[in-house]
């Protein structure tokens, strides 16, 4: 619960908490014999996904960078192995783990606002936007807030009966949506719009009036915030539209969308040369930088940008085998969510699928820990059954 709570607040504390969690979990399993071993394709696929990265270290030229990448991605190996053993105590408290994460997201949003107001001089409203507002990269924090909203919706459906409790839940959702808007994460804003629309369709098919009202509220607020932001000078969707227009005209653009497009072209060109095994975990950046030089991408060279797309990043680094394992992991999540007809699980996996499109989220701990922890927690622990079952 502490680990889940801290993820949206202070990512640097995570390695210590992960180590403590692993030690306590193993000790409890050994002493109290609480482990129930469970074979899961998801666990096997997850371990293989890490191992293919590990193998790629040995054909990388830059071994130091490759081993550092393995260190960052270690959660991709650790969590599937830990959750391979079902600790019944954790299963009984599974809802509180999700609630803890949601409380962490709320505390994170309040900290952000307090820091912003403390730095506001009455004129510089930039402190309430994007990097100056966010505790770390806005795309990751927006992803956390969206997941917290999905958890709140799940709780509203199952547990909140009293009107005052539902009003509080609506207010928390509104706060998180406002923060997602202020973070100016295009991926985050588009993801919550897409997911809330998906929730509406599901609610309509299932004739779930409460879920339909909640999802309509989320969609309406999200769309309203997009239109409100269009009138401000901080609106990044205008920049994206202009970049797309310039790209369609064959003109180079320096905006974030245009830069991504140029980076993806370089990555695809290199993938064609190394499609089978990839260039290796340590050589992705050097190969990209050489491509940036040939294309004259000064900003990308200076900042040594990664691919900004996890699908292409994995394809470039570990070849078709690595990409296949990544897609297989996502497919297994989708398959299990459909089998259980679990909207929450499908909402989570949809969030992951959308989030890793414009970002290489498995390159830093903020993305790796969140995805690995909750993916294997949700999909290896049967959240539809009690521990007695």
N, C-alpha and C positions, 0 to 999 in steps of 0.2 A: 504493500500500500504506500509506503514511504517512497519507494522507487518510482511508482506510477505518479505520485504527487509531485515529485521533483522534476520529472522530465520536462514539463513546460516552463519551469522556472530557472533552473541552474544546471545546465548540461555538464558543467565541469565536475559536479559532484557525482555524476552517474557511475563512473568506473568503480569508485569505492562502494557505492550502494549495490552495484551488480555483484561485486566480490562477496559482500556481506550476505546478500540474498542466496548466492550459490552455496556458501558455507553452511548457512542455517538450514537451507532446504535439504542438502545432503545429510547433515547431522540429524535432522528430524526423521528423514527416511531410514537411516541406519538404526537409530536408537529406538524409534517407535514403530518401525516397520510399516510406514504409511505409504510406501511406494506400491503402485499398481502398474506393472509394465504394460505398455500398449504399443503395438506395431502400427505405424502410421506412414503412409506414402509421403505425406507432407514432410515428415521428419527426415526420411531418407533423401527426398529431393533437396531439402534444405542443406543437409550435410554435403551432398554431392555438389551443390552450387558453390559452397565455400571451398571444397576440395579442388574444383576446377580453377578457382582463383589461385589457390596455393600451388597447383601444378604450373600455372603460368608464371610464377615467380622464377622458375628455373630456366625459362627461355627469355627472360627479361634481361636487357643489358644493364639497366639501372637497378641493381639489387637492393640498395638502401631504400629507394622509393617503393619498391615492390613489397618489401617486408613491412614498411610503415603502413602500406595499404592493407596488408593482412591484419595488422594490429587494429586498425580502424574498423575493419569488417569482422572482427573476432566474434561479435555478438551474433552474427549469422550462423556460426557454428555452435556457440555456447547455448543459446536459448532453445534451439530444436532438441539438443541433447538433454537439457534440464527438463523441458516439458514433455520429453519422451516418457518420463516417469510421472504418473499422475499423483501428486500429493493431494490427498483427500481434504486436508485442512484448507489448502489454497482454493480448491474447487468450491468448498462451502462458503468461502469468503469472496468468490469471484466478482459478485456485484459490487462489493466494497472496494475492490481494486479499481473498477471502472469509475466509481464515485470519487475515489481519491484522485484519479487523473483529472476528472472534471473540476474538482475543488482546486487542484493545482493550476488549471487553465484560468479559473476565475481570479485566483491570487495573482497570477502572472499578468492578467489584464489590468488589475488594480495597481500593481507595481509600475507598469508601463505608464499609466495615466498620472500617477503621483510623481514619477520622475519627469514626465513631460511638463506638468504644471510647475514643478520646482525650477525648471530651466526656461520657462516662458517669460519673456521680458515685456509682454504686452504688444509686440509687433511681429516677432518671428514665429509664425504659426507652423513653420516647417517642423518644429519639434513634435508636432502631433501627427506626423506622417512618416511612413516607411522606415528607413534605417535609424533615424533619430528617435523614433518612437519605440521600435522593436528591441527586445532584449537580445535577440540574435537574428539570423537571417529571416526576413519576413515570410518567405514561402513556407518555411518549416513551421513557424509559429501559427500561420494561417491554417496549415494542415492540422495542427494540434487543436485549434479552436473548432474547426469543422467536426473533428472526431468527438470533441466534448459536446457539441450540439447533437450529434447522433446518439450519444449516451443519454442526454437529457430527454430526447424524444422517446427513447426506449423506456426510461423511467416513468415519463408522463403516461405512457400507454399502460404500463403494468401496475404502477404503485400509487400514482397521485390521483386521489379521488376528490379531495376537498378543493373548492374553487380557489381559495387563497394560495394553496400550494401550487396550483397550475399557473396562477398569475405570476408568482415568484419565478417559476420556470420560464414563462414567456419573457419576463424581464431579463433573466440571465441570457437567454438566447439572443435577445435584442442587443444586449451589451456586447456579446461575442461577435455578432454580425457587424456592429459598428466598428469594432476593433479590426476585423478582417478587412473592412472597407478602408480604414485609415492606414493599414499596413500596405495597401496598394499592391497586393500580390495578385497579379492577373490570373495566375493558375488557381489561387485560392478562391477568388470571386467567381470565376467560371465553374469551378468544381462544386461550390455550394449551390449555385443556380441549377446545374445539371442534376445533382443528387436530389435536391428538393423536388424538382420536376419528376424524377424517377419515383420518389416517395409518393407524390400525388397520384401518379398513374397506378402504383401498387395499391394505394388506399381506395382508389375509385373501383378497381377490379374486385378487391376484397370487401367493398362496401363498408369500410371502416371510417365512420364519420369523424371520430376524434383525430385519427391520424391525418385525414384529409384536411381538417382545419389547421392542424399544426404545420403540416408541410406547405399548405397555401400561405400561411403566415410567413414562414421562412423564405419562400420564393418571392412573395410580394415585397418584403423588406429588402431582400437582396437586390432585386431589380430596381427598387426605388433608390437605393444607395448608389447604384451604378449611374442612374440618370442625374442624381444630385451631384455626384462627383464630376460629371461631364461639364458642369458649369464652373469648375475650379481649375486653377492652373496646375494642380497636382494630378489631374486625371491621366493615367497611363494608358487608358483605352484609346484616347485620341491619338497618342503617340503610336500605339500598335496599329491603328487603322491607317495612319499616314505611312508607316513602314511597309505595311502590306501593299499599299497603293504603289509605293516606289519600287518594291520588289517586282510587282506585276509589270511595271514599266521597264524593268531591267536596270533600274538606277540603284546604286549602292547607298545604304542608309546606315547611320551610326547608332540608331536607337537600339534598345535592348532586343526588340523583336527582329530587327534587321541583322543585328550582330549574331543572334542565335541562328538565323537562316544561313548566314555565311559560315558559321562554325559547323553547322550540320552538313553543309556541302563539302567542307574539308574532311569531316569525319567519314562521310559516305564514300568519298574518293579513296581514303585510306583503308576502309573496310573492304572495298573491292580488291585491294592488294593483299589483304591478310584475313580473308573471310573464314578460313577453316579453323585456325587456332588463335587468331588475334595476335596482337603485338606483345602481349604480356602485361601483367599488373603494373610493372614499373615504367613502361615505355609509352604509355598513352599520352602523357603531357609532351615529352620530347617530339613524338611523331606529329602531334597536333601543332606544336609551335613551328615546326618546319613547314607544315602546310599553311599556317597563318602567314609566314614570311612570303611564301609564293603568291598568296592572294593579297598581300599588302594590308593585312588586318592589324594595324598598329595597336589598337586598344587590347585586342585578344593576345597579342604578343607580350605587351607590357604586363598584363594581369594574369598571363598564363592560364587562360580559361580552360576549364574542362569542357566536355561535350555539351553539357546542359541538357542532357536527355539520357536517362538511365538505360533505355533500350539500346541506343546507339553506343553508349559508353561500354556496356557489357559486350556488345557485338565486336567493338574495336579491340577491347582488351582480351577477351577470352574466346572470340570467334563464335561460330554458329552453335557450338556445344554450350557455351555459356549463355547465349541468348535463349536457346531452347529450354535450358533449365529454369531460367527466369520466367519465361512464358508458361512453363509447366507448373511452376509454383503458383502463379496467378490463376491458371486454369483450375488447379485443384481447389483453390479457395472459392472460385466461382461455382464449381461443381458441388462442393459441400453446402454452400449457401443455398443453392437451388434445391438440392436434395432435402434440406431441412425446411425450405420455404421460410428462411430466417431473413427478414428485411435488414436487421442490424448488421449481420455478417456480410450481406451483399452490399450494404452501404459502405462498410469499412473497406472491402476489397475494391469497390469502385473508386473510393477515395485514393487508394494506393495506385491503382491503374492510371488515374488522371494526374496525380501529383508527380509521378516519376517521368511524365512526358516532357515537361519543360525544364526539369532539374535532374542532375545526377545525384539523387538523394542517398545513394549508398556510398558516397565518398567521404561523408563526415558523420560524426557520432550522432548529431541531432536527428539525422535521417535514419541511420542504421539501427540505433537502439530502439527508436519508436516502432519502426516497421518490424524488426525481428521480435521484440518483446510481445507486442500485441498480436502480430500475425500468428505466432506459435501458441500464445496464450489462448486466443480465441478459437483457433482451428484444431488444436490438439486436445484441449480440454472440452469435453462435451457440455456446453453451457445450457443445454436443454434438459439435462437430467440432474437430479440430486445425487449426493455422494452415496446414498443408500442404494441407488440403482446401479 
